[in-house]
């Protein structure tokens, strides 16, 4: 079976709303059904699926999902937001910028874009609206800034990319720090421009700011300390060599339970079973997608798709810059129509050889890929962050997408710098 037909069948299945995992599984089995002599027999496909998820690094994914849900239910994002608001709440665009900074911090806890959007948005959107900000604007900034959850370490997509490419997950985590800060800075610049030109309700903002200020720095700091310390615990254990990313993910679960149950007392033991069920229902579809994507990637390798695609691209585009532009456009399109996890697992074996052949570092390419796919979180038709934000506010996805467009442009500007200035990604890994 020609590779082109196989991809058309896969795309057609997605267009017919067939679940991604099933579409990948069907596509993986089809070549052998059409041609029984093809090496990828059903038995090999099943072994590939089992082997794909029988991986120590993969264990980090459900652990980070679980810790993120615990901290979301425990109100950790509100404590971070209050601490940031204490310093910049009276500045122009102070609170919208505080939302972006909170997403940066919360992303360093959850490792997930949708989780960051849900946790930060459920708390900050009502606050922004009550202080006079446009509801659609408030929803849009949370949806876009939520994408920082997969760029700031620890990041679930970085774990998947590292598993697929063989790149060091620890180095990928380090490499994501400066790009995440750059993107956050670009989003805050547009938020400042928006608030400067549209105006703010200074009376309400000052009232909110001074109410927070009246509590005193030590009160606010003590209340938020353990929340702010979570990224230090998680990332510090990795970079100090105390724990691997998977072990750090497990530490993050215990840390989340301890501070939520015993420090903040925002959760009770009765909440734990519900949280475990939510984490299981969140990770189970991802697990099936991972298994099917690994098998599909194995079939593509046997069909020599990476070599065919590499030859096709390099025969038309020869320069490094032109190839980078083409790959970015491809990844942006894929991010619009496919979830991050299968996109990374399918495309990494295909695109990484092309990137390394033109001198792009695998770590740098991992950052480029994840940033592109993060933009897909807020671009229709998939745009999962848009749907999460819509569920929080009841605003139509199309309205949020329109208001998010300038933020997406800011995201794209940061992507250009990240793509063509490798040191932004690689400086901390040296």
BAKE-14759 format. One record per residue (C-alpha): x, y, z; residue in one letter. Coordinates in steps of 0.02 Angstrom, whole numbers, padded with zeros to 5 digits, always signed. Layout:
N
XYZa...
***
This chain:
430
+00000+00000+00000x+00073+00170-00048x+00110+00284+00099x+00006+00424+00022x-00152+00318+00022x-00119+00265+00201x-00110+00446+00257x-00269+00488+00160x-00360+00348+00250x-00296+00411+00417x-00351+00591+00380x-00520+00530+00316x-00546+00432+00478x-00510+00588+00580x-00627+00690+00471x-00765+00562+00506x-00736+00589+00694x-00659+00418+00721x-00562+00426+00887x-00377+00462+00858x-00318+00301+00940x-00433+00194+00832x-00386+00289+00674x-00201+00260+00711x-00230+00075+00749x-00329+00046+00590x-00197+00136+00487x-00060+00031+00567x-00145-00134+00525x-00204-00091+00348x-00039-00117+00253x-00028-00299+00311x-00212-00331+00273x-00188-00267+00096x-00022-00355+00074x+00003-00505+00192x+00188-00510+00149x+00214-00338+00229x+00324-00354+00383x+00205-00268+00505x+00091-00414+00549x-00050-00390+00677x+00058-00481+00805x+00201-00358+00776x+00080-00212+00789x+00016-00275+00958x+00194-00302+01022x+00240-00126+00965x+00090-00053+01055x+00131-00143+01217x+00316-00102+01202x+00278+00080+01165x+00190+00109+01331x+00301-00010+01431x+00422+00133+01461x+00490+00210+01621x+00488+00390+01553x+00304+00370+01505x+00261+00349+01690x+00299+00534+01712x+00146+00581+01608x+00008+00512+01722x+00103+00572+01875x+00113+00752+01812x-00070+00744+01760x-00118+00683+01935x-00014+00814+02026x-00084+00951+01914x-00264+00899+01953x-00228+00891+02140x-00154+01066+02139x-00296+01132+02031x-00425+01065+02153x-00319+01130+02297x-00325+01310+02233x-00138+01326+02205x-00158+01439+02053x-00253+01570+02156x-00112+01583+02282x+00016+01609+02142x-00096+01740+02060x-00114+01836+02224x+00074+01840+02249x+00105+01909+02074x-00039+02033+02089x+00035+02099+02251x+00182+02170+02152x+00104+02223+01986x-00083+02233+02019x-00084+02424+02011x+00015+02438+01849x-00058+02457+01674x-00109+02280+01618x-00046+02219+01786x-00180+02087+01811x-00179+02020+01632x+00010+02007+01647x-00015+01920+01815x-00122+01792+01723x+00022+01756+01602x+00148+01742+01744x+00030+01627+01840x+00019+01516+01687x+00209+01511+01680x+00217+01456+01862x+00073+01335+01848x+00146+01262+01689x+00299+01219+01792x+00185+01114+01901x+00063+01029+01783x+00160+01008+01619x-00005+01020+01524x-00082+01160+01420x-00266+01116+01447x-00236+01087+01633x-00153+01257+01649x-00297+01340+01556x-00427+01256+01666x-00340+01286+01832x-00290+01467+01801x-00443+01515+01700x-00573+01452+01824x-00498+01569+01954x-00435+01721+01857x-00571+01750+01726x-00706+01793+01855x-00583+01911+01942x-00537+02002+01781x-00719+02019+01729x-00770+02086+01901x-00633+02218+01884x-00699+02283+01718x-00602+02184+01588x-00693+02121+01434x-00746+01941+01465x-00692+01881+01293x-00522+01964+01313x-00499+01884+01485x-00546+01714+01415x-00431+01734+01264x-00277+01780+01365x-00301+01629+01478x-00326+01512+01329x-00167+01571+01242x-00060+01586+01398x-00116+01410+01445x-00008+01349+01301x+00143+01396+01405x+00103+01242+01510x+00186+01129+01380x+00338+01240+01353x+00392+01284+01529x+00466+01128+01610x+00411+01000+01662x+00319+00970+01498x+00225+00813+01448x+00259+00842+01261x+00446+00857+01299x+00438+00688+01384x+00354+00612+01231x+00478+00694+01112x+00624+00633+01217x+00553+00456+01216x+00531+00460+01027x+00693+00548+00979x+00811+00482+01111x+00851+00661+01166x+00881+00696+01350x+00719+00745+01437x+00819+00842+01567x+00901+00946+01430x+00733+00974+01345x+00664+01039+01510x+00810+01160+01525x+00794+01212+01343x+00611+01258+01369x+00643+01390+01503x+00703+01538+01396x+00580+01507+01252x+00438+01500+01379x+00493+01664+01457x+00510+01743+01285x+00334+01691+01234x+00265+01750+01400x+00351+01918+01374x+00275+01936+01200x+00101+01898+01267x+00122+02026+01406x+00179+02159+01282x+00018+02140+01183x-00084+02138+01345x-00001+02303+01393x-00039+02378+01220x-00220+02320+01230x-00249+02392+01404x-00157+02553+01362x-00264+02585+01207x-00431+02519+01275x-00413+02586+01451x-00446+02504+01620x-00561+02534+01767x-00426+02606+01880x-00547+02634+02025x-00593+02449+02035x-00413+02394+02005x-00345+02505+02142x-00479+02446+02263x-00431+02264+02227x-00246+02303+02238x-00255+02394+02404x-00367+02259+02478x-00228+02135+02437x-00093+02256+02493x-00179+02282+02661x-00149+02100+02704x+00037+02136+02710x+00178+02057+02613x+00217+01921+02741x+00036+01862+02746x+00023+01849+02557x+00196+01771+02545x+00162+01641+02680x-00002+01595+02595x+00081+01571+02426x+00251+01505+02480x+00214+01320+02463x+00130+01347+02294x+00279+01447+02229x+00398+01316+02300x+00320+01174+02197x+00420+01211+02036x+00578+01223+02142x+00546+01050+02215x+00505+00972+02046x+00640+01051+01938x+00770+01061+02076x+00762+00873+02105x+00790+00844+01918x+00933+00966+01888x+01022+00924+02051x+01028+00742+01998x+00924+00685+02146x+00785+00617+02036x+00747+00576+01855x+00599+00665+01772x+00489+00514+01809x+00541+00510+01991x+00517+00699+02003x+00340+00676+01935x+00305+00553+02076x+00379+00675+02203x+00264+00810+02134x+00111+00700+02171x+00161+00675+02353x+00204+00860+02370x+00035+00910+02297x-00057+00794+02417x+00040+00855+02569x+00015+01041+02539x-00167+01021+02486x-00218+00908+02631x-00109+00967+02774x-00041+01142+02734x-00181+01232+02644x-00315+01106+02697x-00406+01144+02535x-00440+00958+02505x-00504+00818+02614x-00478+00630+02605x-00651+00615+02528x-00590+00714+02377x-00449+00592+02337x-00553+00454+02251x-00637+00583+02138x-00468+00658+02092x-00397+00485+02053x-00546+00446+01941x-00524+00612+01849x-00338+00581+01825x-00372+00405+01762x-00505+00463+01640x-00387+00600+01579x-00236+00488+01552x-00322+00330+01484x-00363+00404+01312x-00185+00473+01303x-00118+00298+01342x-00215+00220+01198x-00159+00359+01081x+00023+00331+01133x+00012+00144+01103x-00071+00163+00932x+00046+00305+00880x+00201+00201+00921x+00134+00058+00813x+00089+00178+00671x+00262+00257+00680x+00338+00081+00667x+00237+00047+00509x+00290+00214+00433x+00472+00168+00467x+00451-00001+00382x+00372+00089+00233x+00525+00205+00231x+00412+00358+00246x+00546+00461+00338x+00668+00434+00194x+00534+00473+00063x+00480+00634+00149x+00660+00687+00179x+00703+00659-00004x+00548+00754-00061x+00583+00906+00049x+00770+00915+00018x+00747+00896-00170x+00641+01054-00175x+00716+01153-00030x+00903+01147-00007x+00945+01287+00114x+00930+01271+00303x+00821+01427+00318x+00697+01371+00184x+00683+01198+00261x+00652+01273+00433x+00514+01383+00361x+00431+01235+00274x+00440+01126+00430x+00367+01265+00537x+00222+01288+00418x+00192+01100+00416x+00194+01090+00607x+00077+01239+00624x-00046+01154+00508x-00031+00988+00599x-00059+01077+00765x-00224+01142+00697x-00293+00970+00654x-00207+00846+00771x-00178+00830+00957x-00002+00859+01021x+00039+00682+01081x+00006+00585+00918x+00082+00727+00816x+00247+00713+00911x+00250+00523+00906x+00211+00515+00719x+00310+00662+00652x+00469+00654+00756x+00540+00500+00667x+00496+00580+00500x+00558+00757+00526x+00704+00737+00646x+00821+00659+00514x+00785+00806+00399x+00825+00930+00536x+00986+00846+00588x+01041+00834+00406x+01039+01025+00394x+01127+01048+00560x+00982+01079+00679x+01015+01013+00854x+00885+00881+00908x+00853+00978+01070x+00823+01138+00971x+00705+01047+00853x+00609+00978+01001x+00577+01156+01061x+00525+01212+00886x+00405+01066+00870x+00323+01089+01040x+00305+01279+01019x+00221+01253+00850x+00102+01123+00921x+00068+01236+01072x+00001+01366+00951x-00116+01229+00892x-00196+01233+01065x-00279+01397+01018x-00309+01377+00831x-00469+01297+00763x-00529+01168+00722x-00446+01068+00864x-00391+01211+00979x-00417+01114+01140x-00376+01265+01250x-00514+01362+01161x-00639+01227+01206x-00578+01219+01386x-00591+01409+01402x-00762+01406+01318x-00824+01277+01443x-00770+01393+01585x-00861+01547+01520x-00995+01490+01398x-00922+01602+01261x-00922+01528+01086x-00755+01458+01026x-00758+01569+00871x-00773+01726+00977x-00627+01674+01087x-00523+01631+00933x-00551+01803+00858x-00499+01892+01017x-00351+01773+01034x-00284+01814+00859x-00167+01957+00915x-00100+01847+01055x-00069+01709+00928x+00028+01834+00820x+00135+01874+00974x+00162+01687+00996x+00215+01673+00813x+00338+01817+00830x+00419+01725+00975x+00422+01566+00869x+00522+01657+00734x+00654+01708+00861x+00659+01533+00936x+00677+01452+00765x+00816+01560+00696x+00912+01597+00857x+00958+01424+00923x+01045+01494+01077x+00876+01543+01150x+00842+01357+01168x+01018+01290+01190x+01102+01419+01303x+01052+01335+01467x+01096+01161+01403x+01279+01203+01366x
***
